[in-house]
Every structure is written in structure tokens, then in C-alpha cells.
């Protein structure tokens, strides 16, 4: 097990290197010039050239990449072009809202999707099954920002149950204000996650329910609840956990949109602001950070396979 973990960690090095190269070239070759944005609308060509020289953007791409990679290997993600603050410091300042939003979304989605998918599989072909599948299709079809604005209109503007936008830290303002502000973003972001997990849970449980040991358990007189929880769901857990790991990529993308809709000062909002301002160091640092988190979470999910299925060994 330890050897497998070490190999997976070593494999992340070339993967992160490819990601770093791709992101660097993509940003440099894309249209737009941060020096022109900094200089303003009334700046002359000489002003823009001077700012480009100060930022090192006038150097050849190979030189720019070498300078950035050298600093990256020393743990330096760079300095923001506009705020002149270290990118690592900006990430540390914004990480709490994003992590708490992602955590609440994952927990809520799993608690809702797994029972829904299991119930749909147990009642396959019934109206319950059709309703769950209809919800799953709708969850994939409705864009995140459309769902977010609909929830704001209903629960914040009309019913006035929850605040429209903003974020309150549970460590500074308490649990009540935090839950009030995080509820709508969590609901918005979790719909597509619930749809993904519920469909996979349904398919996996239906497949397991057709196995011989399920018929044997029923023949021994075990209740349907015990058959579902102890035999069917446990043996269907590996595909479910796999799709949860795949859904994390959707979660990372949805965070950017959700935080923009609800004005949450997290990493997603930082990504959007950096893209609009063409702040290369922040964009590069955030993409590398999200890539590392995604790889790490997938490693943890792979390791949980051994807990769910004793036959799996690394």
C-alpha cells in the first residue's frame, strides 16, 4: 500500500509539469495584454512597452517560462500583477469559503443522492424510479447560474427566508449566519452532483440486485432493508465512489459560477477576477492548485476501494 501511494505521488510530478506548461502557453498565446489593461485606455504605446518590460512580458516565452518554473520549484507561485501580493497569500485568504462550500455540497449531495438512487433501483420501473430519473436529467440540463438565480428569486426575494448574496465565516460570525448564507449556494451547486451520483447509484444497485447472493439473502428471510444496506449498497459502493471522484471536476468548475452568482469571496471569484484582468500569476497558481487538489482527492478515493472491497489490493 505504501509503495502504491508513493508511486502515485511521484506520478503527480510529470502530470503537474504538463499542466503547468499547458497553462503557461495557453495564457501567453491567448489574445489580450495585461500591460495594456494596467496602462489604461489613454496610455501610449511607449507606456505599454515600459510596463511590459517591468513585468517581464517582453522577454521570450522560453525565458518567461524558465523564470516562472524556477520560482515554482522553490514554492513561489508568483506575485499578482495588479494587487502586487503573493499568489499563495491570495489563495490562503480565499480558500475558506471555497472549501466549506465544496464540503457542504459533497456531504449534502451524497446524503441525498445515494438514498434516492438506491430507492429508484429498489423500485425500478415505478413512478418513484421515473421521478428520480427525471430529476437526474433535469439536474444535468439546467445551467448552474440559471438555477442559482431561480433560487434567489424564490427563497431570497419572494419568500425572504435566506439572504440574497454574501458569505459569513462560521469561525467569526457563528454557525447560524454561516448556514443562512451557504444554503442557497450549496443547493445550487449540489443539483448536478446529486443527479450524477443518483444515476450511478441506481445503475450499480440494480446490477447488484440481480446477483445470486442477493437471492440467497432473501431466501434466508432477511428484510429488504438489510438486503439493500448490508449486501446491495455495500457491493455497489465502488462505482459510486468512482463517480464521486469524477464529479469533483464538475464541482471545481461549478464553484467559479456559483461564487460569482452569490458574491462569495472564494477561489472561484478570484479565478473570474483574474481572468478578466489577465492576471497571469493568479490564473496559473489557481489552476495548479485546483489540479493538485483534484489529483490528491482521486488518490484518496482510490485508497478507499480497499476499505469497500477487500478483494482490491495495491
Buried (B, 14 or more C-beta within 10 A) or exposed (E): EEEBEEEBEEEBEEEBEEBBEEBBEEBEEEEEEBBBBBBEEEBEEEBBBBBBEEBEBBBEEEEBBEEBBEBBEEEBBBBBBBBEEBBBEBBEBBBBBBBBBBEBBBEBBBEBBBEBBBBBBBBBEEEBBEBBBEBBEEBEEBEBBEBBBEBBEEBBEEEEEBBBEEBBEBEEEEEEBBBBBBBBBBBBBBBBBBBBBBBBBBBBBBBBBEEEEBEEBBEEEBEEEEBBEEBBBEBBBBBBBBBBBEBBEBBBBBBBBBBBBBEBBBBBBBBBBBBEBBBBBBBBBBBBBBBBBBBEBBBEBBBBBBEBBEEEEE
